[in-house]
Amino acid sequence: MTTSLNKQTSRLVFIGAGNMASSIIGGLVSHGYPAKLITATDLNAEQLEKLAKETGINTSTDNATAVADADAIVLAVKPQVMEAVTRPLKEIIHDTKPLIISIAAGITIGNLLDWMGAELPVIRTMPNTPALVQAGATGLFANPSVSTEQKNLADTIFSSIGLASWFDQESDLDAVVAISGSGPAYFFMFMEAMEEAGIKLGLSAESARELTLQTALGAAKLAQSSDIPSAELRRRVTSPGGTTEQAIKCFEEGGLRELVDTALQAASARSKELAG
């Protein structure tokens, strides 16, 4: 997908130029998407100036003017201000009906259609923070008004920052939130615990961190480069009577699997609550 980004002709407007929007824009431009076809809007003129300098895109503080000829609008503002940002655009996009892409947690497609008008093609997405280093995982769901060409455009946008996975039901995004949306924090917490344990075992803080991070990176790369299930990869590292077996036994006896299941169920339930 990324090999053809420089052939794209769709005009993209990002409303909101915070970290996630900046990362997506940076990913697009670095993969060859024409900067001249991208516009970002924000109330923070300093942020816009910085982004324009880094990527060469167009910027504006006027949402209405920016979206007038947009083929796709990426809504990258905080959920609590989404309604206030989108309602004024309703009349402006009435005739052009651009693709609407939301990256805001807890905002449903129904919400957006209520605020911006029915019959719009809308894609709801859930990217995660590793997108900041082009290693993200994004779940996407499209309503029936989205064309194949528009889905391909969304693929182009989110593939530029990592994995883009489509789902058949909007409710599936609650599970996406629980696994990949919130997931980086789970791994950070586990790494934090490993670093603390390493220090108690006598390692320096620097060595404990360095070894933990490289081990996490290596394990992820090994799993990603193989078709072997995670359970089998674990078994291959776990020699009978060895050190790994002792650690795994402690995790099992401590109920790690059940705890992870409970935690993800809670995250998914909270996602449903936020979506109303």
C-alpha positions in Angstrom: 0.0 0.0 0.0 2.7 2.5 1.0 4.5 2.2 -2.3 1.7 4.1 -4.1 1.2 6.9 -1.6 2.9 9.4 -3.9 0.2 8.7 -6.5 -2.6 9.8 -4.2 -4.8 12.7 -5.2 -7.2 12.9 -2.3 -7.2 16.1 -0.3 -6.9 15.4 3.4 -7.9 17.8 6.2 -6.9 17.0 9.8 -8.9 18.9 12.3 -6.7 18.9 15.3 -2.9 18.9 15.1 -1.9 17.2 18.3 0.5 14.3 18.8 -1.6 11.6 17.0 -2.5 13.8 14.1 1.1 14.9 13.7 2.2 11.3 13.8 -0.2 10.3 11.1 0.7 13.2 8.9 4.4 12.5 9.4 3.9 8.9 8.5 2.0 9.8 5.3 4.6 12.4 4.2 7.5 10.1 5.0 5.9 7.4 2.8 5.5 9.7 -0.1 2.0 11.2 0.3 2.0 14.7 -1.3 2.3 17.2 1.5 0.5 19.8 -0.7 -2.7 17.6 -0.5 -2.7 17.7 3.3 -4.0 20.5 5.5 -4.1 20.6 9.3 -6.2 23.0 11.4 -5.8 23.8 15.1 -6.2 26.7 17.5 -2.6 26.5 18.4 -0.7 28.5 15.8 2.7 27.5 17.2 1.9 23.8 16.8 0.7 24.4 13.2 3.9 26.3 12.4 6.0 23.5 13.8 4.1 20.9 11.9 4.3 22.8 8.6 8.0 23.3 9.0 8.6 19.6 9.7 6.3 18.2 7.0 5.6 20.9 4.4 1.8 20.6 4.7 -0.7 23.4 4.6 -2.1 24.8 7.8 -5.1 26.9 8.9 -6.9 28.0 12.0 -10.2 28.1 10.1 -11.9 24.7 10.0 -14.7 25.9 7.7 -12.4 27.1 5.0 -10.1 24.1 5.2 -12.8 21.5 4.8 -14.6 23.2 1.9 -12.9 21.1 -0.8 -11.7 18.2 1.3 -12.0 14.6 0.1 -11.5 13.3 3.6 -11.7 14.9 7.0 -9.8 13.3 9.9 -11.3 14.4 13.2 -8.4 14.4 15.7 -9.8 16.5 18.5 -10.5 15.5 22.1 -13.9 13.6 22.5 -15.3 16.3 24.8 -15.1 19.0 22.1 -16.0 16.9 19.2 -19.6 18.0 19.0 -18.7 21.7 19.2 -16.1 21.2 16.4 -18.3 19.1 14.0 -21.7 20.8 14.2 -20.6 24.0 12.5 -19.4 21.9 9.5 -22.8 20.4 8.7 -23.9 22.8 6.1 -20.4 23.3 4.6 -20.0 19.6 3.7 -23.7 19.0 2.9 -23.1 18.8 -0.9 -19.5 17.5 -1.1 -20.1 14.6 1.4 -16.4 14.0 2.2 -15.2 10.9 4.0 -15.3 11.5 7.7 -12.7 9.6 9.8 -12.7 9.8 13.6 -9.8 8.8 15.8 -11.6 9.9 19.0 -12.4 7.2 21.7 -16.0 6.9 22.8 -17.5 8.8 19.8 -19.8 6.6 17.8 -20.7 6.9 14.1 -24.2 7.6 15.3 -22.9 10.6 17.3 -21.1 12.0 14.3 -24.1 11.6 12.0 -26.3 13.4 14.5 -23.9 16.3 14.6 -22.9 16.4 10.9 -25.9 15.1 9.1 -27.0 11.7 7.8 -25.9 9.9 4.6 -22.2 10.8 5.2 -19.5 8.1 4.7 -17.9 7.7 8.2 -15.1 5.5 9.4 -14.5 5.2 13.1 -10.9 4.2 14.1 -9.0 3.3 17.2 -5.3 3.9 16.8 -2.8 3.4 19.7 0.1 5.4 21.0 2.9 3.4 19.3 1.6 5.2 16.2 3.8 8.0 17.4 6.8 5.9 16.2 5.0 4.4 13.2 4.5 1.1 15.0 0.8 1.5 15.8 -2.2 -0.8 15.6 -5.4 0.7 14.4 -8.9 -0.9 14.3 -11.3 0.5 11.7 -15.0 0.2 11.1 -16.9 1.8 8.1 -20.6 2.6 7.8 -22.4 1.4 4.6 -22.0 4.8 2.9 -18.2 4.3 2.7 -17.0 3.3 -0.8 -14.2 0.8 -1.6 -12.1 3.7 -2.8 -12.6 5.5 0.5 -11.7 2.4 2.5 -8.5 2.2 0.4 -7.8 5.8 1.3 -8.2 5.0 5.0 -6.0 2.0 4.6 -3.4 4.3 3.1 -3.6 6.7 6.0 -3.4 4.2 8.8 -1.0 1.8 7.2 1.5 4.7 7.2 1.7 4.4 11.0 1.6 0.6 11.4 -1.0 -2.1 11.2 -4.6 -1.3 10.0 -7.2 -3.9 10.7 -10.9 -3.7 9.6 -13.8 -5.0 11.7 -17.3 -6.0 10.6 -19.2 -4.4 13.6 -18.7 -1.1 15.3 -19.0 -2.9 18.7 -15.8 -4.8 17.8 -14.0 -1.6 18.5 -14.7 -2.0 22.2 -12.5 -5.1 22.1 -9.9 -3.2 20.0 -9.8 -0.6 22.7 -9.2 -3.2 25.4 -6.5 -5.0 23.5 -4.5 -2.5 21.4 -5.9 0.8 22.4 -5.2 0.4 26.1 -2.7 -2.4 25.5 0.6 -0.4 25.5 0.0 0.5 29.1 -0.3 -3.1 30.1 3.1 -3.9 28.5 4.6 -0.7 30.1 3.3 -1.9 33.5 4.8 -5.4 33.0 8.1 -3.8 31.9 8.0 -1.5 34.9 7.6 -4.6 37.2 10.4 -6.4 35.5 12.7 -3.5 35.9 11.9 -3.2 39.6 12.5 -6.9 40.1 15.8 -6.7 38.2 17.0 -4.0 40.6 16.0 -6.1 43.6 18.1 -8.9 42.1 21.1 -6.7 42.1 21.1 -5.1 38.6 21.6 -1.4 38.2 18.5 0.6 37.2 20.1 1.2 33.8 20.9 -2.4 33.1 17.5 -3.6 34.3 15.8 -1.1 32.0 18.1 -1.9 29.0 17.6 -5.6 29.3 13.9 -5.4 29.8 13.2 -3.2 26.8 15.4 -5.2 24.5 13.8 -8.4 25.7 10.3 -7.0 25.1 11.3 -5.8 21.6 13.0 -9.0 20.7 10.0 -11.1 21.9 7.6 -9.0 19.9 9.8 -9.2 16.8 10.2 -12.9 17.1 6.4 -13.4 17.4 5.6 -11.1 14.6 8.1 -12.7 12.2 6.7 -16.2 12.8 3.4 -18.0 12.2 4.0 -20.0 15.4 1.3 -19.3 18.0 2.4 -17.4 21.1 1.7 -20.4 23.3 4.1 -22.5 21.3 6.8 -19.8 21.3 6.4 -19.8 25.1 6.7 -23.5 25.4 9.9 -23.5 23.3 11.6 -21.1 25.7 10.3 -23.1 28.7 12.7 -26.0 29.3 11.5 -28.7 31.8 13.0 -28.1 35.2 14.6 -24.8 34.1 14.5 -21.2 35.2 11.8 -20.1 32.8 9.5 -23.0 34.0 9.8 -21.7 37.6 8.8 -18.2 36.6 5.9 -19.4 34.4 4.7 -21.6 37.3 4.5 -18.5 39.5 2.5 -16.6 36.9 0.1 -19.4 36.5 -0.4 -20.0 40.2 -0.9 -16.3 40.7 -3.8 -16.3 38.2 -2.1 -14.1 35.5 -4.4 -15.4 32.7 -7.6 -14.8 34.7 -6.3 -11.3 35.8 -5.6 -10.4 32.2 -9.1 -11.6 31.1 -10.7 -9.6 33.9 -8.7 -6.5 33.1 -9.6 -6.6 29.3 -13.3 -7.2 30.1 -13.2 -4.1 32.3 -11.6 -2.0 29.6 -14.1 -3.2 27.0 -17.0 -2.5 29.3 -15.7 1.0 30.0 -15.4 1.6 26.3 -19.1 0.7 25.9 -20.0 3.1 28.7 -18.1 6.0 27.1 -19.8 5.4 23.8 -23.2 5.7 25.5 
